[in-house]
Structure formats: C-alpha cells, structure tokens
Amino acid sequence: MWIRLTATDGHHVSLNSKHLVALRDHGDRTIVTHCQGEVLVEETQTAILAALRLRGTQGTGMSDDGFTSIQ
C-alpha cells in the first residue's frame, strides 16, 4: 500500500508501506524510517498507523490516484 505523507517543508512524500522500517514520535511530528533513509513528517504516528490499518484502527481509505491520504 502506498501512503502520502507531508514533509515538514510542506511537500508530499509518497512511501510504500512494504518499505517502512520504523515510526518514532518527534514532538508533534513523526520520524519515518524506510529502507532508503528517514523523513520527518507532519502526521502523527497514530494517524500513520490508522492509515495503514494496523492494530485495529481505521484508515482514511484509498483515493482515486491509489494513495492513502492522511488528513
């Protein structure tokens, strides 16, 4: 599943969930570690997990372009 997150500079970052390694809280933001490095995003760890539908949480669903957007 692809997810679209918002980097701290306001640009969208699209990541494949198969490449995610770790999520770490960083204040009110989240550091996402993936197989190519790390990115600091504006979404919370809870919102990311919900979008990935992990641990029984509900995601926002797929958009027409095939990405899951986190609001």
DSSP file (Angstrom, degrees, kcal/mol; ACC not computed):
  #  RESIDUE AA STRUCTURE BP1 BP2  ACC     N-H-->O    O-->H-N    N-H-->O    O-->H-N    TCO  KAPPA ALPHA  PHI   PSI    X-CA   Y-CA   Z-CA
    1    1 A M              0   0    0      0, 0.0    16,-3.5     0, 0.0     2,-0.4   0.000 360.0 360.0 360.0 136.3    0.0    0.0    0.0
    2    2 A W  E     -A   16   0A   0     64,-0.5    66,-1.6    14,-0.2     2,-0.4  -0.782 360.0-167.7 -93.3 139.5    1.2    3.5   -0.8
    3    3 A I  E     -Ab  15  68A   0     12,-2.8    12,-2.6    -2,-0.4     2,-0.6  -0.960  12.9-143.6-125.0 147.5    0.7    6.3    1.6
    4    4 A R  E     +Ab  14  69A   0     64,-2.3    66,-1.0    -2,-0.4    10,-0.2  -0.951  24.5 177.1-112.6 120.5    1.2   10.0    1.1
    5    5 A L  E     -A   13   0A   0      8,-3.3     8,-2.9    -2,-0.6     2,-0.6  -0.664  29.2-115.3-114.5 171.1    2.6   12.0    4.0
    6    6 A T  E     -A   12   0A   0      6,-0.2    36,-2.9    -2,-0.2    37,-0.3  -0.941  23.8-143.4-114.6 115.8    3.5   15.7    4.3
    7    7 A A  B >   -D   41   0B   0      4,-3.0     3,-2.3    -2,-0.6    34,-0.2  -0.270  32.9-103.5 -67.7 162.6    7.2   16.5    4.9
    8    8 A T  T 3  S+     0   0    0     32,-1.4    -1,-0.1     1,-0.3    33,-0.1   0.676 121.8  61.6 -66.4 -15.9    7.9   19.4    7.2
    9    9 A D  T 3  S-     0   0    0      2,-0.2    -1,-0.3     1,-0.0     3,-0.1   0.417 121.1-107.2 -87.2   2.5    8.7   21.6    4.2
   10   10 A G  S <  S+     0   0    0     -3,-2.3     2,-0.2     1,-0.3    -2,-0.1   0.294  79.4 127.1  93.0  -9.3    5.1   21.1    3.0
   11   11 A H        -     0   0    0     -5,-0.1    -4,-3.0     1,-0.1    -1,-0.3  -0.523  63.3-110.9 -80.8 149.2    5.9   18.8    0.1
   12   12 A H  E     -A    6   0A   0     -6,-0.2     2,-0.5    -2,-0.2    -6,-0.2  -0.576  26.1-160.7 -79.6 142.2    4.2   15.4   -0.2
   13   13 A V  E     -A    5   0A   0     -8,-2.9    -8,-3.3    -2,-0.2     2,-0.5  -0.993   3.6-157.5-123.1 122.6    6.2   12.3    0.3
   14   14 A S  E     +A    4   0A   0     -2,-0.5     2,-0.4   -10,-0.2   -10,-0.2  -0.893  16.3 177.7-104.8 127.6    4.8    9.0   -1.0
   15   15 A L  E     -A    3   0A   0    -12,-2.6   -12,-2.8    -2,-0.5     2,-0.5  -0.967  29.8-127.0-130.1 143.3    6.1    5.8    0.6
   16   16 A N  E >   -A    2   0A   0     -2,-0.4     3,-2.1   -14,-0.2     4,-0.3  -0.778  20.4-137.8 -85.8 129.8    5.3    2.2    0.0
   17   17 A S  G >  S+     0   0    0    -16,-3.5     3,-1.0    -2,-0.5    -1,-0.1   0.742 101.1  67.4 -63.3 -22.0    4.3    0.6    3.3
   18   18 A K  G 3  S+     0   0    0    -17,-0.2    -1,-0.3     1,-0.2   -16,-0.1   0.714 100.7  50.7 -67.9 -18.8    6.4   -2.5    2.5
   19   19 A H  G <  S+     0   0    0     -3,-2.1    16,-1.7    15,-0.0     2,-0.2   0.452  83.4 112.2 -98.7  -2.4    9.5   -0.3    2.7
   20   20 A L  E <   +E   34   0B   0     -3,-1.0    14,-0.3    -4,-0.3     3,-0.1  -0.530  34.4 172.3 -74.5 136.5    8.7    1.2    6.1
   21   21 A V  E     -     0   0B   0     12,-3.4     2,-0.3     1,-0.4    13,-0.2   0.762  59.6  -8.2-109.3 -44.0   11.0    0.1    8.9
   22   22 A A  E     -E   33   0B   0     11,-1.8    11,-3.0     2,-0.0     2,-0.4  -0.996  45.7-148.1-157.2 153.7   10.1    2.3   11.9
   23   23 A L  E     -E   32   0B   0     -2,-0.3     2,-0.4     9,-0.2     9,-0.2  -0.997  21.5-177.8-123.3 131.3    7.9    5.2   13.2
   24   24 A R  E     -E   31   0B   0      7,-2.2     7,-3.3    -2,-0.4     2,-0.1  -0.996  27.5-119.4-133.1 132.8    9.2    7.4   16.0
   25   25 A D  E     -E   30   0B   0     -2,-0.4     5,-0.2     5,-0.2     2,-0.2  -0.420  26.0-177.4 -64.1 140.9    7.5   10.3   17.7
   26   26 A H  E >   -E   29   0B   0      3,-2.9     3,-1.6     1,-0.2     2,-0.3  -0.699  62.3 -66.0-141.0  83.8    9.4   13.5   17.4
   27   27 A G  T 3  S-     0   0    0      1,-0.3    -1,-0.2    -2,-0.2     0, 0.0  -0.573 115.7 -19.4  66.9-127.0    7.5   16.1   19.3
   28   28 A D  T 3  S+     0   0    0     -2,-0.3    -1,-0.3    -3,-0.1     2,-0.2   0.260 134.8  66.6 -93.8  12.4    4.2   16.6   17.5
   29   29 A R  E <  S-E   26   0B   0     -3,-1.6    -3,-2.9    15,-0.1     2,-0.4  -0.607  77.3-122.8-120.8-178.4    5.7   15.1   14.3
   30   30 A T  E     -EF  25  41B   0     11,-2.2    11,-2.9    -5,-0.2     2,-0.6  -0.992   4.8-141.5-134.7 136.7    6.9   11.7   13.3
   31   31 A I  E     -EF  24  40B   0     -7,-3.3    -7,-2.2    -2,-0.4     2,-0.6  -0.875  22.0-159.0 -92.9 120.7   10.2   10.4   12.0
   32   32 A V  E     -EF  23  39B   0      7,-3.0     7,-1.9    -2,-0.6     2,-0.5  -0.902   1.9-160.7-103.3 120.5    9.6    7.7    9.4
   33   33 A T  E     +EF  22  38B   0    -11,-3.0   -12,-3.4    -2,-0.6   -11,-1.8  -0.891  18.1 169.2-101.1 127.7   12.4    5.3    8.7
   34   34 A H  E >   -EF  20  37B   0      3,-3.1     3,-1.7    -2,-0.5   -14,-0.2  -0.754  53.0 -85.1-129.4 177.3   12.2    3.5    5.4
   35   35 A C  T 3  S+     0   0    0    -16,-1.7   -15,-0.1     1,-0.3     3,-0.1   0.641 126.6  45.0 -64.8 -13.0   14.7    1.3    3.5
   36   36 A Q  T 3  S-     0   0    0      1,-0.2     2,-0.3   -17,-0.2    -1,-0.3   0.437 124.4 -74.3-108.2  -1.4   16.3    4.4    1.9
   37   37 A G  E <   - F   0  34B   0     -3,-1.7    -3,-3.1     2,-0.0     2,-0.3  -0.999  60.4 -53.5 148.8-150.1   16.6    6.7    4.9
   38   38 A E  E     - F   0  33B   0     -2,-0.3     2,-0.3    -5,-0.2    -5,-0.2  -0.928  32.8-171.0-131.0 153.5   14.5    8.8    7.2
   39   39 A V  E     - F   0  32B   0     -7,-1.9    -7,-3.0    -2,-0.3     2,-0.6  -0.990  20.6-135.2-143.8 138.4   12.0   11.7    6.7
   40   40 A L  E     - F   0  31B   0     -2,-0.3   -32,-1.4    -9,-0.2     2,-0.3  -0.840  32.2-173.1 -92.6 122.5   10.4   13.9    9.3
   41   41 A V  E     -DF   7  30B   0    -11,-2.9   -11,-2.2    -2,-0.6   -34,-0.2  -0.806  32.7-129.8-119.8 158.9    6.6   14.3    8.6
   42   42 A E  S    S+     0   0    0    -36,-2.9   -35,-0.1    -2,-0.3    -1,-0.1   0.734  80.0  94.0 -77.6 -24.1    3.9   16.4   10.0
   43   43 A E  S    S-     0   0    0    -37,-0.3    -2,-0.2   -13,-0.1   -13,-0.2  -0.348  78.9-114.7 -71.6 151.0    1.4   13.5   10.6
   44   44 A T     >  -     0   0    0      1,-0.1     4,-2.1   -15,-0.1     5,-0.2  -0.425  21.1-115.1 -80.1 159.3    1.3   11.8   14.0
   45   45 A Q  H  > S+     0   0    0    -16,-0.2     4,-2.6     1,-0.2     5,-0.2   0.885 118.3  55.5 -59.2 -38.9    2.4    8.2   14.5
   46   46 A T  H  > S+     0   0    0      1,-0.2     4,-2.2     2,-0.2    -1,-0.2   0.907 107.5  48.2 -61.5 -43.4   -1.2    7.4   15.4
   47   47 A A  H  > S+     0   0    0      2,-0.2     4,-2.2     1,-0.2    -1,-0.2   0.882 111.9  49.6 -65.8 -38.6   -2.5    8.8   12.1
   48   48 A I  H  X S+     0   0    0     -4,-2.1     4,-1.8     2,-0.2    -2,-0.2   0.932 111.7  47.7 -66.7 -45.4    0.0    6.9   10.1
   49   49 A L  H  <>S+     0   0    0     -4,-2.6     5,-2.4     1,-0.2     4,-0.4   0.882 111.3  52.0 -62.3 -37.7   -0.8    3.6   11.9
   50   50 A A  H ><5S+     0   0    0     -4,-2.2     3,-1.1    -5,-0.2    -1,-0.2   0.915 108.3  50.4 -64.7 -42.3   -4.5    4.3   11.3
   51   51 A A  H 3<5S+     0   0    0     -4,-2.2    -1,-0.2     1,-0.3    -2,-0.2   0.840 110.7  49.5 -64.9 -32.6   -4.0    4.9    7.6
   52   52 A L  T 3<5S-     0   0    0     -4,-1.8    -1,-0.3    -5,-0.1    -2,-0.2   0.505 111.4-126.8 -82.3  -4.3   -2.1    1.6    7.4
   53   53 A R  T < 5 +     0   0    0     -3,-1.1     3,-0.4    -4,-0.4     2,-0.3   0.886  53.3 157.4  59.9  42.8   -5.0    0.0    9.2
   54   54 A L    > < +     0   0    0     -5,-2.4     3,-1.4     1,-0.2    -1,-0.2  -0.736  54.3  11.9 -99.4 148.6   -2.7   -1.5   11.9
   55   55 A R  T 3  S-     0   0    0     -2,-0.3    -1,-0.2     1,-0.3     3,-0.1   0.808 129.4 -61.2  58.9  34.9   -3.8   -2.6   15.4
   56   56 A G  T 3  S+     0   0    0     -3,-0.4    -1,-0.3     1,-0.2     2,-0.1   0.567  98.7 136.4  76.7   8.0   -7.5   -2.3   14.6
   57   57 A T    <   -     0   0    0     -3,-1.4     2,-0.4    -8,-0.2    -1,-0.2  -0.483  54.0-116.7 -85.1 162.2   -7.5    1.4   13.8
   58   58 A Q        -     0   0    0     -2,-0.1    -6,-0.1    -3,-0.1     2,-0.1  -0.842  23.3-148.8-103.7 134.7   -9.4    2.7   10.8
   59   59 A G        -     0   0    0     -2,-0.4    -8,-0.2    -8,-0.2     3,-0.1  -0.259  27.8-108.7 -88.0-179.4   -7.6    4.5    7.9
   60   60 A T        -     0   0    0      1,-0.2    -9,-0.1     9,-0.2    -1,-0.1   0.543  60.3-121.3 -88.7  -8.2   -8.9    7.2    5.7
   61   61 A G        -     0   0    0    -10,-0.2     8,-0.6     7,-0.0     2,-0.3  -0.116  36.2 -53.1  91.7 168.9   -9.3    4.9    2.6
   62   62 A M  B     -C   68   0A   0      6,-0.2     6,-0.2    -3,-0.1     2,-0.1  -0.612  47.8-143.1 -86.5 141.2   -7.9    4.9   -0.8
   63   63 A S    >   -     0   0    0      4,-2.4     3,-1.7    -2,-0.3    -1,-0.0  -0.413  35.4 -93.8 -91.5 174.7   -8.2    8.0   -3.1
   64   64 A D  T 3  S+     0   0    0      1,-0.3    -1,-0.1    -2,-0.1    -2,-0.0   0.762 123.1  57.7 -62.2 -26.1   -8.7    7.9   -6.8
   65   65 A D  T 3  S-     0   0    0      2,-0.2    -1,-0.3     1,-0.0     3,-0.1   0.374 119.1-105.6 -90.1   6.8   -5.0    8.0   -7.5
   66   66 A G  S <  S+     0   0    0     -3,-1.7   -64,-0.5     1,-0.3     2,-0.3   0.496  83.0 116.3  88.6   3.3   -4.2    4.9   -5.5
   67   67 A F        -     0   0    0    -66,-0.1    -4,-2.4   -64,-0.0     2,-0.7  -0.779  63.9-130.2-104.2 149.6   -2.7    6.6   -2.5
   68   68 A T  E     -bC   3  62A   0    -66,-1.6   -64,-2.3    -2,-0.3     2,-0.4  -0.895  28.4-153.5 -93.9 118.3   -4.0    6.7    1.1
   69   69 A S  E     -b    4   0A   0     -2,-0.7     2,-0.6    -8,-0.6    -9,-0.2  -0.745   2.9-145.9 -95.3 139.9   -4.0   10.3    2.2
   70   70 A I              0   0    0    -66,-1.0   -22,-0.1    -2,-0.4   -23,-0.0  -0.916 360.0 360.0-106.7 124.8   -3.7   11.2    5.8
   71   71 A Q              0   0    0     -2,-0.6    -1,-0.1   -24,-0.1    -2,-0.0   0.411 360.0 360.0 -94.8 360.0   -5.7   14.3    6.9
